[in-house]
C-alpha cells in the first residue's frame, strides 16, 4: 500500500495523460486518476490506523485481535494494492522512471522520516525484546531491528541528488515553453491558450501541426477531432475520420473550446473569470499562420511537431514544403525550433536559420552532422551528466512535459536549459529550487538525525531494561495472562471480563469470565 500510494502520488505530473488514455479506450471522460488516488489514500489511512492501534497495544504488552470485518478490509486493501500496481506496471511502466527521479529529490527527507520512524518503533521493539523468554527470538527481533536501522544510517553514503550541490554552482532557471499554450487556463491549441502562455511569462510556445485536405496547416494534437472539438455534433458520421481529411472550411465550423469547460481536464476551469469562460467557450481550431502571428508579435520561440497526412491525402508528399512556406511567411526563422526529422538536410539547406531540434539522443558527432542545436527529450531521460556533455558543444536540452514543481526543481538542478510545461503560470513563480542544499548542510542534517535517533533508541532500551529488571511488575494482573506476558484485546464481544467486588470486604476483586448475555452483578 505504501509503494502504490507513493508511486501514484509522484506520478501526478502525468495524471492528464492517464485520464485521456482512458478516454480514448472507454469513450467517455472521467477523472480516473483522482479516483484512484482517493481510494488508495483512504485504504492506506485505514490500514495505518489499525497498525498504530496494534503498536500502541503492543507497547502495553497486549495483542490486537481483529474482528472479521477488519480482516476482510485488510485483504481488500492487499488485493487492491497488488492489482493496481500490476496494472500500472503493465500499461504505464515508464512511470517507474518518474518514481526513481522523485527519489533524487525526496530521498534525503524520506531517509530522515524512516530513521525517525525507527526511533518510534524502538519502544514496542524494546518492550517485546525484554519480555521474551526465548533467546533465539530475542536475537532475531533485535538483529532485524538493528540491521534495518544501520542500513538507514548508511544509505546517505550512496545517495545522489543533483540538488545537493556547492553554493554558487546552480545555473539559471530553465526557460518555460507552454505545452499547447497554457492548457490549464484555456483550451489547448487555441489562440486563447497561446495568449495566456505569453501573459504567464512563457519564453516559448509548443504545438502540433497537421495539414487540412485543401492544404492549410492547422493545429491539432490528436489524429482525430473527437477529443477537443464538437465534431460529433457538427459531423456525426465523421468522428473517427483523420483530422487532416477535413477541409479548412469544415474545420472552421467546429468549436474547440466547449469541451474544456465541460470536461475540465485539469480541474482549473472553475477558477476562470466569467470573461475567460465566455472567451474559452468560443474558441475555434487555429491555423498555423494564426499561431505564428501570436509568437511573432510577442517575440517567443516556437516548437512544433508535424504529423504526416495519411496515404491518399493530396499533401501527403508535400506537407513539409507546405508547412515550411507558411513558417517563412509569418515569423523569423531563427525563432523556430524545427522538430520534424523527415528531410532534415533539405529543410536546413532551404532555411539555415531554423534551429534544428532532435527528439532523440545520439552521439555528439551525429548531432553535429545533422546541424542539431537543441534536444527535445522526455523528462524521464533527464541526466545531469548528459545535459552537461551536450551543453559543452552548444547543444541545449529541453525537457517535456514538466508540470509539477518538484520535477521543475530537478530539471533546474540538473542544468536543463528549458522545459515544456502545462502549468506555466505556476512554474513561473518558482524563484529557487525546492530541495536545494549544500553538501555540508545535508551532511549536518544526516549526522544530527542519526546521532539523535541513536541516543533516543539507546535510552529507550535502557529504560525498558531498567523497568523489567529493576522494578517488579504486577505478578497477578493482566500483564501475565495466557500466552506469556501478553493479554488479549478484542474488537468483538466474544469474551467479556467481569470484576466482582464488595467494598465492605478486604479481599481483592475476583476476575470471572462470563458470556455477553450474562447479567453483571453489583
N, C-alpha and C positions, 0 to 999 in steps of 0.2 A: 504494500500500500504506500509506503514511503517512497519507493522508487517510482511508482506510477504518478503519484502526486507531484513529486519534484520534476519528473520528466515532462508532464503536461503543463506544469506551471512555467517552465523555462521555454516552452515552445509557443508561448503567447504571440511571439513575433509573427508566426505563420498561421494563426487561427483563421484569418480570412481565406487563405488558400485551402485550408481544410474544409471550411463551410462551402466554398464554391465547388470543390471536388465532389462533395455530397450532393450539391445542387445538380451538377452535371450527371450524376449517377441516378439520383432518385427523381429528379424532375421538379422538385419544389424546394423553396428556400426555407431554412430553419437554422438558427444558431446552435448547431450541434456541439461546437467547441465549448461554449459556455455551459451547456447542459452537462457535458462530460466532466468539466471542472467542478461544478457544483456537487454532482453526485460523488466524485472522488473525495472532495473536501468533507462532505457530510459523513461518508463512511470512515474516513481517516479520523475524524473527530470522535466518532462513536467508539472505535477500537482504542483510540488513545485514552479516552476516559476510563474504559474498562481496565486498561493497563495501569493507569495511575491508581485506580482503586485497589488493584491487586498488589502493587508495590507498597501502598500505604498499609494494607493489612499485613503483608509480609514483614514490614518493619516493626510490627507489633506482635510478631510471632503467630499470625493467623493465616489460614488459607482461604482463598476465594473459591466458592462453589457456585458455578454459573447455572442459572435457570436455562431450560432447554431453548427458550426463545433467543437468549443471548448466544448460545452455541450456534443456533441457526444463523444468527446475524453475522457471526464471525466467518462461518462457512460462505455465506453470500459475499461478504467482503473479499475473501480469498479468491473465490471464483471470478468475481468481477475484476479484481486486480490482475490476475493471470491472463484472463481473456482479453482485456483491454490492452495490456502490454504486448501480448502476442499479435493482436490485430495491428497495432501501431507499428510494431517491428516489421510486419509483412508489407503493409501498404505505405508506410511512411518512414522507412528505415533511415533516410537521410537525417531525420531529426535527432538521431543519436549523436550525430556530429555536433548539433546545436547543444546538446547536453554536455558534451565534452568541452565545448567552448565556454559554456557557462561556468564550468569548474575553474577556468583560468582566472575568473574574477571573484567567484564566491568561495573557492576552496579555502583561502585563509580564514574566512569567517565561519565556514562550516566546520573547520578543524577546531576553532575556538569553542563553538557550540558543542561539538562532540566531547571535548575534554571536560567542559562544564557538566554535561550530562553524566559522564563517568563519575564525576565528583558527587553528584546527587545519588547515583545508584550505589555508591560505595556504602551508604548507610544500611540498606537491606542486605547487601552482599556481606558486610562485616557481621551483621547480626546472624545471618544464616550460617556463616562460617564458624562462628564461635559456639553455636548451638548444635552443630553436627556432631554425631558420635563416631562416625567412621572417618578415619584418616584419609582414605582414598578419595572420598567425596570432598573433603576439605581441600586436599591438594588440587583436585580437578577444578573446583569452583574458583579457588584463589589463582591458580595458574591461568585459567581462561581470562579472568578479570585483568590480571597484570599484563598478559600478553597483548590484549586489546589496548590497554592504557599506554603501554610503552610504544606500541605501534603508532598510536596517535601522537605521542610525543615526538616521534622521529619522522612523521610524514612531511613536515615542512622542509626537511633536508632535500627531498626530491621534488618539491613543489615549484612550478613555473607559472608566472603570470607576467604578461607584458606591462601590466600596470604597477608592478613593483620595479621602479627604476630610479636612477640617481636624479637628484634635483637638477633642473636645467636641461635635461635631455628630452623632454616631451616636445614633440613637434606641434605645428599649428593644427587647429581643429579641421577635420575633413569638411570639404565643401558639400553642400546639400543639393541633390538633384531630385526634383519632385517626380515620383513614380506615377506616371499617367496624370501628372499635375499634383493636386492636393486632394486625393480621393476620400479623405476623412471629412473634408469641408465642402465638397461638391462632387457631382457625378464624374467618375473617371473619364479621361479622354474627351473632355468638353472644354470649350473656350473658358467657361467659368472656372473650371478646375485649374487650368494653367494660370489664369489671372490671380487666383487665390495663392498658388505656389509662389508667384512673384511677390505678392504682398507679404507673404510669410518670411521672405528673405532667402529664397532659394537661389542658388548660383546657376542652376541648370534645369532643364525640363526633359523628361523622358517620355516616349510614347511608342506606339506600334502603328505601322503603316501597311495598308494593302491598296489594291487598285480596283476601282469600280469597273463594271462591264464596258463602260464607254471611255475608260482611260483617265479617270480623275483619282489621284492618290488621296485617300482619306484615312482617318484614324479609327482603328478598331483592333482590340487585342484578340478576341476570340475568332474562331473560324466562322462562327455563325453570329446572327444578330439577336439570338433568343434571350441572352442574359441581360444585356444593357440597353435594349430598346423595346418598344411596343410592337414589334413585328408580328406578334401573334394576333394582334387586333387589326392591324392595317393589311397585312398579307398572311392570313391564317393558313394558307396552303403552302407557304414557302418558309416556314420557321426553321426547317433543318437544311435549307439551302445555304451554300457557302456565301459569305458576305460579299465577296468580290463578284458574284453573279447578279448583283443588283446594279441598276444604272444610278448615276448621281441624282437624277430627278426623283427616283424612287427612294433613295436614301434620305433625301430632304423631307420626305413625308413622315419620317419616323421621329418619335420623341425619345431623346436619350437621357432624360432626367427624372422622369416619374418613378422609375424603378428604384432610384437611390432613396427617395423619401418613403417608398412603400416597404422596401426590404431592409433599409438601414444597415448596411453590411458591417459598419464599424461601431454601431451604437452611438453615433455622433449627430444624427440628423436632428434630434430634439434640441440640440444646443445652437442650431442656426437661428438667426433672426428671421422675422417674417419676410423681410425684403429678400434675404438669401434663399429662403424656402420658395418664394414665388419665382425667383430667378432660376433656381435649380430645376423647377418643375417645367420650365420652358426651354431646356437646352436641346440642341439638335446635334446630329453627327457632323463634326467639323471636317473640313478638307485639310490636307497637309499645308496648303497655302495659308489658310487662316491661322493654323498653329504657328507657322514660321513668322507670320506678321507679329504675333504676340511676343515671340522670342526676339525678333529683330528690334522691335520697339523698346524692349526692356534691356537689351544687350546681354541676354542669357545664352548659355551654352545649350546645344540641342543634341540629344541622344535618342536614336530610334532604331527599332528592329524593323525589317522589311520582309513581309511574307509573300512568297511567290504564289500567284494565282494558280488554280487547278488546271489540269490539262484540258485544252479546248477553249480556254479563255483567250479573247483576242489579244491580250497583252502578256501572255504567259512567257513570251520570249523577250519582250522589250520593256518589261516592268522596271528594270534598273535604270535604263536610259530615261524613261518617262519620269521617274522619281528624281533623278539627278538634275534633270532640266528644271523642275519646279524648285528645287533647292537653290540652284544658281540664280533663279529669277527673283527670289524673295528674301534671301539672307546672305550675309557674308559667309563664305565657305569656311573661314577659319573658326567660326562659331560652332561648326557641325562636327560631332564625333561620329564618324561613319562606321557603323557596326556591321552591316551586311558583308558576309565573307565571299559571296559569289563575285567573280570577275574583279577581284580587288585590284589587280595590277592595271586593268583597263580603266577602272574608276580613278585610281591615283594618277594615271597618265593624263586623263581628261581634266582632272582638277586636283593639282598637287597641294592646294591649301587645306583640303579636308583633313581633319585629324583622324587618321586611320586607327580604328579601335577593334581589338580582338576579344572574343568571348571565350577563348581557350588559352590555357597556359602552354608555353613552349620554351625552347631554349632561347637565350638572348640572340643568338645568331639568326635563328629562324624568324624571330620577331623583327629584327632589323632588316632582314631581307624583304619582308612584307611591308616595310615602312610603318610598322606599328608604333604609335606614340602613347597609347593608353590601353590598359587591360580592363575588361568589364567582367568581373567574376562573382559567382555566388558567394555569400559571406561564409559559407561552410568551408571554403577553400582559403580562409584567412590564415596568413603565416607572416609573422614579423620578419623572418629571415628572407623569405622570397620577395616581400614588398620592398625591403631594403636593397636586395640584389637588383631588382628591376629599376628602382629609383637611381641607382648608381650609373645607369646608362640612359637616364632621362625618359624612362618609361613609367608613367604614373599608373596607379591602381584605383579603380572604382569598384566598390563592393555593393551588391544588391541582394535582397531588399531588406534594409535595416530600419526597423521602426521602433524598437524598444531602446530606452536609454542605456541599459547595460550593454547591449550589443554595440551601440554607437560608442560607448566608452571603450570597449575592447578594440574597435576599429581605430579609434583615435590613438590609443596606446600602441597599437601595432604599426602605426605610421601610414595608414591608408590616406590617400590624398582627397578622396571624395566618396560619398555613399549615396545610393539611390534609396529614397525613403517614402513611405506613405504618410508619416507623421512629421512633415517638415515644420509645422507650427509648434511642435513640442521640442524637437531636437535643436531648433534654432535658439532656444532659451538656455541650453546647457553651456555653461562657460568653463567647466572644468570636469575632467573625468571623475566618475562617481567613486571609484575604488583606488584612486591613485595614492601611492605611498612610497617612501624611500626604503631601501633595504634595511637601513638602520631602524626605521620606525617599525617595520614588520618584525625584525629580529627582537626588538624590545617587547612587542605585543606577544610574540611567541614565547619568549623566555619567561616573562612575568606570568602569563597564563599557566605555563607548565609548572613553575615553582609554586604558585599559589594553590593550584589543584593538588599537587603532590603533598604539600603541607596539610591541606584540609583533609585529604584522604587518610594520611597517616594519623592525624588527630582523631578521626572518626574510628579507625581501627583500634587505637589505644583506648578510646572511651568505651567501646564495646568490650574489649578485653578486661578493662578495669571493672565494668559493671557486671560482667559474667563471673569473673574470678574473685573480685574483691568484695562484692556485696551479695548476700544470699537473696534468691528470688522467692516468691511466694510458692512454697512447696505444694500447697494443697489447692491452689487456684486453677483457673482455666489455662494458665500458662503451661501446664504439664498434662494436657489431656491426650487421649487416644494415641495417635501416631507420633510418639516423641513429644517434643516441646510445643507442637502446633495445635491450635484449636480451630474448629470449623466456623466459617462464616457463610451462611447460606442466603441466597437471594429468593428462595421459596419458603413455604411454611411447612415443610415436611417434618421438621423437628423443632420443638419449642422447649426452651429451658425454663422451668418454673422454680422460683425460690420461695419456700415457706419459712416464715419466721415470726415467732411471737416475741414481741419486745419485752414481755414480763419474764421471760426465761433467759438465762445467761448462755444457753447453749448456742453454738454457731448455727447459721442457717443451713438447712438441708437442701441439697440440689436434687431435683427429681425430673426425669424426662417424661413428658406427657404428650398425648396426641393433641392436634389442633382443636379437636371437638370437646376436649375436657374443659371443665369449669375450674377457674382459678380460685383457690381457697384464700381467704383473707389472711 
